[in-house]
Amino acid sequence: MSGPRPSRSALSEVRLWFAPDRLRAEGRTPDYRFSLANERTFLAWLRTAMALVGGGFAVDQFLTDTTRPLRIALALVLLAGGALCALRAINHWIRCERAMRRGEDLPSSRFPVVLGLAVGVVALGMVLVVAFGWGV
């Protein structure tokens, strides 16, 4: 049974992103299948981030019949979502890898729900803009 973990500053967490040897020094090496599954999940999050960024650029370039402020707002929400998704992917990968090495439960996350709701709201906004010509 392990005791309470020492708290880490946000800066030390970000430094760990760039120091894989420090991560490998923690705990025991997990079964490679789990590490590879963690990596596949990371790559799926990056694909999602790239899709959001691409969607942001598409909104800006192809919804030209909408007013510029609305088009820019929709595009920026998607672009920011892509950036957050990419950063969250890194953080989640590190947290999961560390938990596996320490033999702890995997960390839970509300981010998938938040991201799903945000994408749904933006998509609904775009449906309204396109279907009803709002923002023209």
DOTIBA-780684 format. One record per atom (N, C-alpha, C, O, CB): residue number from 0; residue in one letter; x, y, z. Coordinates in steps of 0.2 Angstrom, whole numbers. Glycine has a CB too. Layout:
REC voba bakol    px    py    pz
REC  NUM     a     X     Y     Z
...
END
This chain:
REC voba bakol    px    py    pz
REC    0     m     4    -6     0
REC    0     m     0     0     0
REC    0     m     5     6     0
REC    0     m     9     7     4
REC    0     m    -5     0     6
REC    1     s     3    11    -4
REC    1     s     7    17    -5
REC    1     s     4    22    -1
REC    1     s    -2    23     0
REC    1     s     9    19   -12
REC    2     g     8    27     2
REC    2     g     6    33     5
REC    2     g     4    38     1
REC    2     g     4    37    -6
REC    2     g    12    35    10
REC    3     p     2    44     3
REC    3     p     0    49    -1
REC    3     p     6    52    -5
REC    3     p    12    52    -3
REC    3     p    -2    55     3
REC    4     r     4    53   -12
REC    4     r     9    56   -16
REC    4     r    11    63   -15
REC    4     r     7    67   -13
REC    4     r     7    55   -24
REC    5     p    17    65   -16
REC    5     p    19    72   -15
REC    5     p    16    76   -20
REC    5     p    16    74   -26
REC    5     p    27    73   -14
REC    6     s    14    82   -19
REC    6     s    10    86   -24
REC    6     s    16    89   -28
REC    6     s    22    90   -26
REC    6     s     6    92   -21
REC    7     r    14    89   -35
REC    7     r    19    92   -40
REC    7     r    16    99   -42
REC    7     r    10    99   -43
REC    7     r    20    87   -45
REC    8     s    21   103   -44
REC    8     s    19   109   -47
REC    8     s    17   108   -54
REC    8     s    19   103   -57
REC    8     s    24   115   -46
REC    9     a    13   113   -57
REC    9     a    11   112   -64
REC    9     a    18   112   -68
REC    9     a    18   109   -73
REC    9     a     7   118   -66
REC   10     l    23   116   -66
REC   10     l    29   117   -70
REC   10     l    33   111   -70
REC   10     l    35   109   -75
REC   10     l    33   123   -67
REC   11     s    33   107   -64
REC   11     s    37   101   -64
REC   11     s    33    96   -68
REC   11     s    36    91   -71
REC   11     s    37    98   -57
REC   12     e    26    96   -69
REC   12     e    23    91   -73
REC   12     e    24    93   -80
REC   12     e    25    88   -84
REC   12     e    15    92   -72
REC   13     v    25    99   -82
REC   13     v    26   101   -89
REC   13     v    33    99   -91
REC   13     v    35    96   -96
REC   13     v    25   108   -91
REC   14     r    38   100   -86
REC   14     r    45    97   -87
REC   14     r    45    90   -88
REC   14     r    50    88   -92
REC   14     r    49    99   -81
REC   15     l    41    86   -85
REC   15     l    41    79   -86
REC   15     l    39    77   -93
REC   15     l    42    72   -96
REC   15     l    36    76   -81
REC   16     w    36    81   -97
REC   16     w    34    80  -104
REC   16     w    40    79  -108
REC   16     w    41    76  -113
REC   16     w    30    86  -107
REC   17     f    46    83  -106
REC   17     f    52    83  -110
REC   17     f    57    79  -107
REC   17     f    63    80  -109
REC   17     f    54    91  -111
REC   18     a    56    75  -102
REC   18     a    61    71   -99
REC   18     a    59    64   -98
REC   18     a    57    62   -93
REC   18     a    62    74   -92
REC   19     p    59    60  -104
REC   19     p    56    53  -103
REC   19     p    60    49   -99
REC   19     p    58    44   -96
REC   19     p    56    51  -110
REC   20     d    67    51   -98
REC   20     d    71    46   -93
REC   20     d    68    47   -86
REC   20     d    69    42   -82
REC   20     d    78    48   -94
REC   21     r    66    53   -84
REC   21     r    63    54   -77
REC   21     r    57    50   -77
REC   21     r    56    47   -71
REC   21     r    62    61   -76
REC   22     l    53    49   -82
REC   22     l    47    45   -81
REC   22     l    49    38   -81
REC   22     l    46    34   -77
REC   22     l    42    47   -87
REC   23     r    53    36   -85
REC   23     r    55    29   -85
REC   23     r    59    27   -78
REC   23     r    59    21   -77
REC   23     r    60    27   -91
REC   24     a    61    31   -74
REC   24     a    64    30   -68
REC   24     a    59    28   -63
REC   24     a    61    26   -57
REC   24     a    69    36   -66
REC   25     e    53    30   -64
REC   25     e    48    29   -59
REC   25     e    45    22   -59
REC   25     e    44    19   -65
REC   25     e    42    34   -60
REC   26     g    44    19   -53
REC   26     g    41    12   -53
REC   26     g    44     7   -57
REC   26     g    50     7   -59
REC   26     g    34    13   -55
REC   27     r    40     2   -59
REC   27     r    42    -3   -63
REC   27     r    40    -2   -71
REC   27     r    34     1   -72
REC   27     r    40   -10   -60
REC   28     t    43    -5   -75
REC   28     t    41    -5   -82
REC   28     t    35    -9   -83
REC   28     t    35   -15   -81
REC   28     t    46    -8   -87
REC   29     p    29    -6   -85
REC   29     p    23   -10   -86
REC   29     p    23   -15   -92
REC   29     p    28   -14   -96
REC   29     p    17    -5   -87
REC   30     d    19   -19   -93
REC   30     d    18   -23   -99
REC   30     d    18   -19  -105
REC   30     d    14   -14  -105
REC   30     d    12   -28   -98
REC   31     y    22   -20  -110
REC   31     y    22   -16  -116
REC   31     y    15   -15  -119
REC   31     y    14   -10  -122
REC   31     y    27   -19  -121
REC   32     r    11   -20  -119
REC   32     r     5   -20  -122
REC   32     r     1   -14  -119
REC   32     r    -3   -10  -123
REC   32     r     1   -26  -121
REC   33     f     1   -12  -113
REC   33     f    -2    -7  -109
REC   33     f     1     0  -111
REC   33     f    -3     5  -113
REC   33     f    -2    -8  -102
REC   34     s     8     0  -112
REC   34     s    11     6  -114
REC   34     s     9     8  -121
REC   34     s     8    14  -123
REC   34     s    19     5  -113
REC   35     l     9     3  -125
REC   35     l     7     4  -132
REC   35     l     0     6  -133
REC   35     l    -2    10  -137
REC   35     l     8    -3  -136
REC   36     a    -5     3  -129
REC   36     a   -12     5  -129
REC   36     a   -12    12  -127
REC   36     a   -16    16  -130
REC   36     a   -16     1  -124
REC   37     n    -8    14  -122
REC   37     n    -8    21  -120
REC   37     n    -6    26  -125
REC   37     n    -9    31  -126
REC   37     n    -4    22  -113
REC   38     e    -1    24  -129
REC   38     e     2    28  -135
REC   38     e    -3    28  -140
REC   38     e    -4    33  -143
REC   38     e     8    24  -137
REC   39     r    -7    23  -142
REC   39     r   -12    23  -147
REC   39     r   -18    28  -145
REC   39     r   -20    32  -149
REC   39     r   -15    16  -148
REC   40     t   -19    28  -138
REC   40     t   -24    33  -136
REC   40     t   -22    40  -137
REC   40     t   -26    44  -139
REC   40     t   -26    32  -129
REC   41     f   -16    41  -135
REC   41     f   -12    48  -136
REC   41     f   -13    50  -144
REC   41     f   -15    55  -145
REC   41     f    -5    47  -134
REC   42     l   -11    45  -148
REC   42     l   -12    47  -155
REC   42     l   -19    48  -157
REC   42     l   -20    52  -162
REC   42     l    -9    41  -159
REC   43     a   -24    45  -155
REC   43     a   -31    46  -156
REC   43     a   -33    53  -154
REC   43     a   -36    57  -158
REC   43     a   -35    41  -153
REC   44     w   -30    55  -148
REC   44     w   -31    62  -146
REC   44     w   -28    67  -151
REC   44     w   -31    72  -152
REC   44     w   -29    63  -139
REC   45     l   -22    66  -153
REC   45     l   -19    70  -158
REC   45     l   -23    70  -164
REC   45     l   -23    76  -167
REC   45     l   -12    68  -159
REC   46     r   -25    65  -167
REC   46     r   -30    65  -173
REC   46     r   -36    69  -172
REC   46     r   -38    73  -176
REC   46     r   -32    58  -175
REC   47     t   -39    69  -166
REC   47     t   -44    73  -164
REC   47     t   -42    80  -164
REC   47     t   -46    85  -167
REC   47     t   -47    71  -157
REC   48     a   -37    82  -161
REC   48     a   -34    89  -161
REC   48     a   -33    91  -168
REC   48     a   -35    97  -170
REC   48     a   -28    89  -157
REC   49     m   -30    87  -172
REC   49     m   -29    90  -179
REC   49     m   -36    91  -183
REC   49     m   -36    95  -187
REC   49     m   -25    85  -183
REC   50     a   -41    86  -182
REC   50     a   -47    87  -185
REC   50     a   -50    94  -183
REC   50     a   -53    97  -187
REC   50     a   -52    81  -183
REC   51     l   -50    95  -176
REC   51     l   -53   102  -174
REC   51     l   -49   108  -177
REC   51     l   -52   113  -179
REC   51     l   -52   102  -166
REC   52     v   -43   107  -177
REC   52     v   -39   113  -181
REC   52     v   -41   113  -188
REC   52     v   -42   119  -190
REC   52     v   -31   112  -180
REC   53     g   -41   108  -191
REC   53     g   -43   108  -198
REC   53     g   -51   111  -199
REC   53     g   -52   115  -204
REC   53     g   -43   101  -201
REC   54     g   -55   109  -194
REC   54     g   -62   111  -195
REC   54     g   -62   119  -193
REC   54     g   -66   122  -196
REC   54     g   -66   108  -189
REC   55     g   -58   121  -189
REC   55     g   -57   128  -188
REC   55     g   -55   132  -194
REC   55     g   -58   137  -196
REC   55     g   -52   130  -182
REC   56     f   -50   130  -198
REC   56     f   -48   133  -204
REC   56     f   -54   132  -209
REC   56     f   -55   137  -213
REC   56     f   -42   130  -206
REC   57     a   -57   127  -209
REC   57     a   -62   126  -214
REC   57     a   -68   131  -213
REC   57     a   -71   134  -218
REC   57     a   -65   119  -214
REC   58     v   -70   132  -207
REC   58     v   -75   136  -205
REC   58     v   -73   143  -207
REC   58     v   -77   147  -210
REC   58     v   -77   136  -198
REC   59     d   -67   145  -206
REC   59     d   -65   152  -208
REC   59     d   -65   153  -216
REC   59     d   -66   158  -218
REC   59     d   -58   153  -205
REC   60     q   -63   148  -219
REC   60     q   -62   148  -226
REC   60     q   -69   147  -230
REC   60     q   -70   150  -236
REC   60     q   -57   144  -229
REC   61     f   -73   143  -228
REC   61     f   -79   141  -232
REC   61     f   -85   143  -230
REC   61     f   -90   143  -233
REC   61     f   -79   134  -232
REC   62     l   -86   146  -224
REC   62     l   -92   149  -222
REC   62     l   -92   157  -223
REC   62     l   -93   161  -219
REC   62     l   -94   148  -214
REC   63     t   -90   158  -229
REC   63     t   -89   165  -231
REC   63     t   -96   169  -231
REC   63     t   -96   175  -232
REC   63     t   -86   166  -238
REC   64     d  -102   166  -232
REC   64     d  -108   170  -232
REC   64     d  -110   172  -225
REC   64     d  -115   176  -224
REC   64     d  -113   165  -235
REC   65     t  -107   170  -220
REC   65     t  -109   172  -213
REC   65     t  -105   178  -211
REC   65     t  -100   180  -214
REC   65     t  -107   167  -208
REC   66     t  -107   182  -206
REC   66     t  -103   188  -204
REC   66     t   -97   186  -202
REC   66     t   -96   181  -199
REC   66     t  -108   192  -199
REC   67     r   -92   190  -203
REC   67     r   -85   189  -201
REC   67     r   -85   188  -193
REC   67     r   -81   183  -191
REC   67     r   -81   195  -202
REC   68     p   -88   192  -189
REC   68     p   -87   190  -181
REC   68     p   -90   183  -180
REC   68     p   -86   180  -175
REC   68     p   -91   195  -177
REC   69     l   -95   181  -182
REC   69     l   -98   174  -181
REC   69     l   -93   169  -184
REC   69     l   -92   164  -180
REC   69     l  -105   173  -184
REC   70     r   -91   170  -190
REC   70     r   -86   165  -193
REC   70     r   -80   164  -189
REC   70     r   -77   159  -188
REC   70     r   -85   167  -200
REC   71     i   -77   170  -187
REC   71     i   -71   170  -183
REC   71     i   -72   167  -176
REC   71     i   -68   163  -174
REC   71     i   -68   177  -182
REC   72     a   -78   168  -173
REC   72     a   -79   165  -166
REC   72     a   -79   158  -167
REC   72     a   -77   154  -163
REC   72     a   -86   168  -164
REC   73     l   -83   155  -172
REC   73     l   -84   148  -173
REC   73     l   -77   145  -174
REC   73     l   -75   140  -171
REC   73     l   -89   146  -178
REC   74     a   -73   148  -179
REC   74     a   -66   145  -180
REC   74     a   -62   145  -174
REC   74     a   -58   141  -173
REC   74     a   -63   150  -186
REC   75     l   -62   151  -170
REC   75     l   -57   151  -165
REC   75     l   -59   146  -159
REC   75     l   -55   143  -156
REC   75     l   -58   158  -161
REC   76     v   -66   145  -158
REC   76     v   -68   139  -154
REC   76     v   -65   133  -156
REC   76     v   -62   129  -152
REC   76     v   -75   139  -153
REC   77     l   -65   131  -162
REC   77     l   -63   125  -165
REC   77     l   -55   125  -164
REC   77     l   -52   119  -162
REC   77     l   -65   124  -172
REC   78     l   -52   130  -166
REC   78     l   -44   130  -166
REC   78     l   -42   130  -158
REC   78     l   -37   126  -157
REC   78     l   -42   137  -169
REC   79     a   -45   133  -154
REC   79     a   -43   133  -147
REC   79     a   -45   126  -144
REC   79     a   -41   123  -140
REC   79     a   -47   138  -143
REC   80     g   -50   123  -146
REC   80     g   -52   116  -144
REC   80     g   -46   111  -147
REC   80     g   -44   106  -143
REC   80     g   -58   114  -147
REC   81     g   -44   112  -153
REC   81     g   -38   108  -155
REC   81     g   -32   109  -151
REC   81     g   -29   104  -150
REC   81     g   -37   110  -162
REC   82     a   -30   115  -149
REC   82     a   -24   116  -145
REC   82     a   -25   113  -139
REC   82     a   -20   110  -136
REC   82     a   -23   124  -145
REC   83     l   -31   114  -135
REC   83     l   -32   111  -129
REC   83     l   -32   103  -129
REC   83     l   -29   100  -125
REC   83     l   -39   113  -126
REC   84     c   -35   100  -134
REC   84     c   -35    93  -135
REC   84     c   -28    90  -136
REC   84     c   -26    85  -133
REC   84     c   -39    91  -141
REC   85     a   -23    94  -140
REC   85     a   -16    92  -141
REC   85     a   -13    92  -134
REC   85     a    -9    87  -132
REC   85     a   -13    96  -146
REC   86     l   -13    97  -130
REC   86     l   -10    98  -124
REC   86     l   -13    93  -119
REC   86     l    -9    90  -115
REC   86     l   -11   105  -121
REC   87     r   -19    92  -119
REC   87     r   -22    87  -114
REC   87     r   -20    80  -116
REC   87     r   -19    76  -111
REC   87     r   -30    88  -114
REC   88     a   -19    79  -122
REC   88     a   -16    72  -124
REC   88     a    -9    71  -121
REC   88     a    -8    65  -119
REC   88     a   -16    71  -132
REC   89     i    -5    75  -121
REC   89     i     2    75  -118
REC   89     i     1    73  -111
REC   89     i     4    69  -108
REC   89     i     6    81  -120
REC   90     n    -3    78  -108
REC   90     n    -4    77  -100
REC   90     n    -7    70   -98
REC   90     n    -4    67   -94
REC   90     n    -8    83   -98
REC   91     h   -12    68  -102
REC   91     h   -15    62  -100
REC   91     h   -11    56  -101
REC   91     h   -10    51   -97
REC   91     h   -22    61  -104
REC   92     w    -7    56  -107
REC   92     w    -2    51  -108
REC   92     w     3    50  -103
REC   92     w     4    44  -100
REC   92     w     2    52  -115
REC   93     i     6    56  -100
REC   93     i    11    56   -95
REC   93     i     8    53   -89
REC   93     i    10    49   -85
REC   93     i    14    63   -94
REC   94     r     2    55   -87
REC   94     r    -2    53   -81
REC   94     r    -3    46   -81
REC   94     r    -2    42   -76
REC   94     r    -8    57   -80
REC   95     c    -5    43   -86
REC   95     c    -7    36   -87
REC   95     c    -1    32   -87
REC   95     c    -1    27   -83
REC   95     c   -11    35   -93
REC   96     e     4    34   -90
REC   96     e    11    30   -90
REC   96     e    14    30   -83
REC   96     e    16    25   -81
REC   96     e    16    33   -95
REC   97     r    13    36   -79
REC   97     r    16    36   -72
REC   97     r    12    31   -68
REC   97     r    14    28   -64
REC   97     r    16    43   -70
REC   98     a     5    31   -69
REC   98     a     1    27   -65
REC   98     a     2    20   -66
REC   98     a     2    16   -61
REC   98     a    -7    29   -66
REC   99     m     3    18   -72
REC   99     m     5    11   -74
REC   99     m    11     9   -70
REC   99     m    12     3   -68
REC   99     m     5    10   -81
REC  100     r    16    13   -71
REC  100     r    23    12   -68
REC  100     r    23    11   -60
REC  100     r    26     7   -57
REC  100     r    28    17   -70
REC  101     r    18    15   -57
REC  101     r    18    15   -50
REC  101     r    13     9   -48
REC  101     r    12     8   -42
REC  101     r    15    22   -47
REC  102     g     9     6   -52
REC  102     g     4     1   -50
REC  102     g    -2     4   -47
REC  102     g    -6     1   -43
REC  102     g     7    -3   -45
REC  103     e    -4    11   -49
REC  103     e    -9    14   -47
REC  103     e   -15    14   -52
REC  103     e   -14    12   -57
REC  103     e    -8    22   -45
REC  104     d   -21    16   -49
REC  104     d   -27    16   -54
REC  104     d   -25    21   -59
REC  104     d   -22    26   -58
REC  104     d   -33    18   -50
REC  105     l   -28    20   -65
REC  105     l   -27    25   -70
REC  105     l   -31    32   -68
REC  105     l   -36    31   -65
REC  105     l   -29    23   -77
REC  106     p   -28    38   -70
REC  106     p   -32    44   -68
REC  106     p   -38    45   -72
REC  106     p   -39    43   -78
REC  106     p   -27    50   -70
REC  107     s   -43    47   -69
REC  107     s   -50    49   -72
REC  107     s   -49    56   -75
REC  107     s   -45    60   -73
REC  107     s   -56    48   -67
REC  108     s   -54    57   -80
REC  108     s   -53    63   -84
REC  108     s   -60    65   -86
REC  108     s   -64    61   -88
REC  108     s   -49    63   -90
REC  109     r   -62    72   -85
REC  109     r   -68    74   -87
REC  109     r   -67    77   -94
REC  109     r   -72    79   -98
REC  109     r   -71    80   -83
REC  110     f   -61    78   -97
REC  110     f   -60    81  -103
REC  110     f   -64    78  -109
REC  110     f   -66    82  -113
REC  110     f   -53    81  -105
REC  111     p   -64    72  -110
REC  111     p   -68    69  -115
REC  111     p   -76    72  -115
REC  111     p   -78    73  -121
REC  111     p   -68    61  -115
REC  112     v   -79    72  -110
REC  112     v   -85    75  -109
REC  112     v   -86    82  -111
REC  112     v   -90    84  -115
REC  112     v   -88    73  -102
REC  113     v   -81    86  -108
REC  113     v   -81    93  -110
REC  113     v   -80    94  -117
REC  113     v   -83    98  -120
REC  113     v   -75    96  -106
REC  114     l   -75    91  -120
REC  114     l   -73    91  -127
REC  114     l   -79    89  -131
REC  114     l   -81    93  -136
REC  114     l   -67    87  -129
REC  115     g   -83    84  -130
REC  115     g   -88    82  -133
REC  115     g   -94    87  -133
REC  115     g   -97    88  -138
REC  115     g   -91    75  -131
REC  116     l   -95    90  -127
REC  116     l  -101    95  -127
REC  116     l   -99   101  -131
REC  116     l  -103   104  -134
REC  116     l  -102    96  -119
REC  117     a   -92   103  -130
REC  117     a   -90   109  -134
REC  117     a   -91   108  -142
REC  117     a   -93   112  -145
REC  117     a   -83   111  -132
REC  118     v   -89   102  -144
REC  118     v   -89   101  -151
REC  118     v   -97   101  -153
REC  118     v   -99   103  -158
REC  118     v   -86    94  -153
REC  119     g  -101    98  -149
REC  119     g  -108    97  -150
REC  119     g  -111   104  -151
REC  119     g  -115   105  -155
REC  119     g  -112    93  -145
REC  120     v  -109   109  -146
REC  120     v  -112   115  -146
REC  120     v  -110   119  -152
REC  120     v  -114   123  -156
REC  120     v  -110   119  -140
REC  121     v  -104   119  -154
REC  121     v  -101   122  -160
REC  121     v  -104   119  -166
REC  121     v  -106   123  -171
REC  121     v   -93   121  -161
REC  122     a  -105   113  -167
REC  122     a  -108   109  -172
REC  122     a  -116   112  -173
REC  122     a  -118   113  -179
REC  122     a  -108   102  -172
REC  123     l  -119   112  -167
REC  123     l  -126   115  -168
REC  123     l  -126   122  -170
REC  123     l  -130   124  -174
REC  123     l  -129   114  -161
REC  124     g  -121   126  -168
REC  124     g  -121   133  -170
REC  124     g  -120   133  -177
REC  124     g  -123   137  -181
REC  124     g  -115   136  -166
REC  125     m  -116   129  -180
REC  125     m  -114   129  -187
REC  125     m  -120   127  -191
REC  125     m  -122   129  -197
REC  125     m  -108   125  -189
REC  126     v  -124   122  -188
REC  126     v  -130   119  -192
REC  126     v  -135   125  -192
REC  126     v  -138   126  -197
REC  126     v  -133   113  -188
REC  127     l  -136   129  -187
REC  127     l  -141   134  -187
REC  127     l  -138   140  -192
REC  127     l  -143   143  -195
REC  127     l  -141   137  -180
REC  128     v  -132   141  -192
REC  128     v  -129   146  -197
REC  128     v  -131   144  -204
REC  128     v  -133   148  -208
REC  128     v  -122   147  -195
REC  129     v  -129   138  -205
REC  129     v  -130   136  -212
REC  129     v  -137   135  -214
REC  129     v  -140   137  -219
REC  129     v  -126   129  -213
REC  130     a  -141   131  -210
REC  130     a  -148   130  -211
REC  130     a  -153   136  -212
REC  130     a  -157   136  -216
REC  130     a  -151   125  -206
REC  131     f  -152   141  -207
REC  131     f  -156   146  -207
REC  131     f  -153   153  -209
REC  131     f  -156   158  -209
REC  131     f  -159   147  -200
REC  132     g  -147   152  -212
REC  132     g  -144   158  -214
REC  132     g  -142   164  -209
REC  132     g  -142   170  -211
REC  132     g  -148   161  -220
REC  133     w  -142   162  -203
REC  133     w  -141   166  -198
REC  133     w  -133   169  -198
REC  133     w  -129   165  -201
REC  133     w  -142   163  -191
REC  134     g  -132   175  -197
REC  134     g  -126   178  -197
REC  134     g  -124   180  -204
REC  134     g  -118   182  -205
REC  134     g  -121   173  -195
REC  135     v  -129   180  -208
REC  135     v  -128   183  -215
REC  135     v  -128   190  -215
REC  135     v  -128   194  -220
REC  135     v  -133   180  -220
END
